[in-house]
Amino acid sequence: MFEDLQKAVLEGNEEESLNLTTKYLKEGKKPEEIIKEGLVVGMNVVGVRFKAYEMYLPEVIMSANAMKKSMELLKPLIAEANVASMGKILIATIQGDMHDIGKNLVLMMLEGAGFEMVDLGVDVPIAKIADEAAKNGVQLVGISALLTTTMLAMEHAIKEIKKRDPKIKVMVGGAPLTIEFAEKIGADGFAPDALRAIDLAKNLLNIKG
């Protein structure tokens, strides 16, 4: 089931992904079923191939865009069906950093996995990240940076978030980061890529499966 949709995502075929999603909805398939068993499974294969150097970033972005096209159709239906969220996550790229490819991939993957996402975008001031996290009642904040100059601001951001609500978990990611750096700045977790961000988010929020 959904193998053709998985293939469309894997090949980065936006039109085919959208057509198949529409077809499955007409056949009475549930939106969350299409996401978990079609789109996310397809992106999981993308992640495995990317890690094995069998796919490159431009291809990963094409696959993510194919998934996004289907998600745009499915998201309102999930809201209507009142499907329970797995948790609420705020995501942002730190102030001074304009990179959003990695952040957007993580956003789409977490959304596809069933999390409710709050996206603040790029170049977000530390105070805004902390304020919005507290205001939106999120359980987890994801902060990304792609520059060695901006990643240093993450420690300050984590302190500000925890100051407003110590219960909020913070995970970090981005090309120049390491697990050692994440531990040093007080992050609750580090994800080197979008696929592992899903597992990390589930672990941090004690979600099984």
N, C-alpha and C positions, 0 to 999 in steps of 0.2 A: 504493500500500500504506500502511496505517495512517492514511489521511486522516480517517477517522471519529474515531480516537483523538486526532489533532491538533486536530480541531474541538471535541471534548469538553473538552480542556485549555484551548483558546482561549476557550470559553464558560464555563469554570469549573464544569463539570458533574461533580461528584465521583462520583456514582452511575454515570453513563454511562462515565466514564473507567475506573472499577473493573470494570464489566461487560465493556467491550471488552477490557481487559487480560486478564481471565479467559478470554474467548472466544479471544483470540489464543494464549494458553498452551495451551488445549485443542486448538487447531489445529496445535500443534507448533512455534510460533514461539519463538525463543530470547529469554530475558529481556533480554539486552543489546541485541538487535535492536529489541525493543519500546521500550526506553528511548531509544536513539539516534535511531531513525527515526520514532518516534511521539511520546513525551513531550517530548523535547528539541526536536524540530522545532516542536512546538506552542508551547513556551515561547519559542523564538526569535522566532516571529511576535509573541507577546505583547511581547517586548522591543522589537521594531521599532516596533510600534504605540504603546507607552508613550513611546518617545523622540520619536515624531512627534505626541505629545499626542492620539492617537486612543483611548487607553485611560488610565484613571486608577488610582491606587494600590489602591483597594478591589477593582477588577476584576482587577488583577495578583495580588492576594492570593488571590482566588477561584481563579484559574488555577493558582497555586502549590499550593493545597490539593488541587485535582483531581490534579495531578501527584503530590503527596505520598501521596494515597490509593492510587494505583497502585504507587508506589515501595515502600510498606509490604508489598505482596504480592510484589513482584519481588526485593527485597533479599535475603531468605533463599535464594532460588533461585540468585541470582548467587553467593552464598557457597558453596552446595552444588556449583555447577558449576566452582568454582575459577577464575573469570574473573580474569585478571591485572589488578591495579589499575594505574591510570596514575600513581599516586603517593599519598602520604599527607599530608593537610593538616589542621592544627589550626585551629579558628576560635573566636573569643570576642569578646564585647563588653567593652570596658575597664572597670575598676573605677569605680564611681560612676554608671554609665550602665545603665539598665534597658531600653533599646530593643532589640527583637529581630526586628522585621519584616524589616528589610534583611538582617540576618545570616542569618535563616532562609531567605530567598530565595536568597542566595548559597550557603548550605549545600546546598539542594536541587538547585540548578543544577549545582554541582560534583559532587555525588553522582551526578546523572543523566549527567554527562559521563564518569563512570568513575573518579572519585577516591575513595579511602578517606578518610572524614571522622572527625575527633575533635572533638566539639562540647562546649565547656566552659560554654556558656550566657552569661548576662549578669552584669554587675557582678563581673568576675573580677579578683582582685588580680594585679598585675604579676608578682610572684614565682611565682605559680601558673602563669601563662601560660608563663613561661620554663622552669620546672621540668618541666611536662607536655610541652612541646615536645621537650625533651631526652630525657625518659623514654620517650616514645612513638616516638622515632626518626622524626619527621616531616621532610619536605623543605621544607615551606612552612607559614608561619603567616599567617592572615588576622585582622586586628584591626579592629573597627568602633567608631565613636563617633558619636553624633548631637548631642552637646552641645559647645559651644565650650569649656566648662570641663573636660570629660573628655578632649577630643582632645589636650590638652597633655601628658597622661600617656603618650601613645604613644611619644614619643622615649625615655623612660626604659625602656619595655617593650622596644623594639627593642634598646637597648643591653644589657639583661639577657639577651635571647634570644641575641644574637650572642656575648655573653661565655661562655655555656654551650656554644654550638656555632656557630662563625663560618660554617659551610656552610649553615645554615638561612636560607632567603629569607623576607622579610616583606613582605606587601602590606597596604595599609590602604584603608579606605573609610568613607563616611558623609557625610551631607548637608553639613556645614560644611567638609569637607576640599577641598583643591585639589591639583593636581599639584605646585605650588610648595611647599606645606606638606609634602607627602610627601617631596620631595627634601631639604628643609631638615632634617627629623628623621631622615634616614638610611634611609627605607623603600626597598625594592628596586622597589616598584611601587605604583601607585594605580589603583583601579577605581571609576569613578563610578556603576556599576550592576552588577546581578547578571550580565547577559549578558557584559559586558566583563571581568568577573572570571574567566570561563572562559578567554578568550583570554590574559589576563594570566598566569594560573596556568600555562597551557601554555608560554607564552614563557619564564617564569622557570625552568621545569623542563626547557626545551629539548625539548618534546614536539611533534612534527610532526603536522599535520593537525587 
